[in-house]
Amino acid sequence: KAGVTQTPRYLIKTRGQQVTLSCSPISGHRSVSWYQQTPGQGLQFLFEYFSETQRNKGNFPGRFSGRQFSNSRSEMNVSTLELGDSALYLCASSPGGDSLYSNQPQHFGDGTRLSIL
Amino acid sequence: KNQVEQSPQSLIILEGKNCTLQCNYTVSPFSNLRWYKQDTGRGPVSLTIMTFSENTKSNGRYTATLDADTKQSSLHITASQLSDSASYICVVRVYGQNFVFGPGTRLSVLP
């Protein structure tokens, strides 16, 4: 079974630009979560999607948005990029359902390394 | 405020030795506690998941313990291998909500 796939693996952008990151979950998984990881802040939750609906959201500005498609694939968009957005962006999938209350493991992709110049 | 702390920040041990990593949390309401291993440049990989009623769980050479009364967890690694060199992240799920991540412990295993 293929794991979680994130594309691209590396991305370089300049301030003010926007970027779209893609995540393909494990087949059959309906929940997709996005995280930002930086050396200073560690892992921080961005948002979670289940069945094309945003179910949960972290404390990030509105420049960070996402969506999920009917095949459970998800995209994350960051507009008006800032230097502080440089980070590893991780996507994780789980089977879904009542995952907010469940003990299902999350399966992470290897992330997209975003560098802002 | 929901918070997860880990100690030590970093640890160096010799191959074959055992080690224990610590995690303290103040999260409410508590759902479950997870330990992840993250190799450099890779995404985290789940090692164990424990609920309130579980106080120990093993995954090969990894054994996690949970004391829900003191809100402490530990991850014990037995007979360390070079491949154990990684960051180990303690994560607590807030019931019905999202996750709270610890800062991680960076483990280096030397030959």
Interface residues (C-beta under 8 A of the other chain):
Chain A: V4 S33 G42 L43 Q44 F45 E48 N56 G58 L90 A92 L100 Y101 N103 P105 Q106 H107 F108 G109 D110 G111
Chain B: S31 N32 R34 G41 R42 G43 P44 V45 S46 I49 T51 I89 V91 Y95 G96 Q97 N98 F99 F101 G102 P103 G104
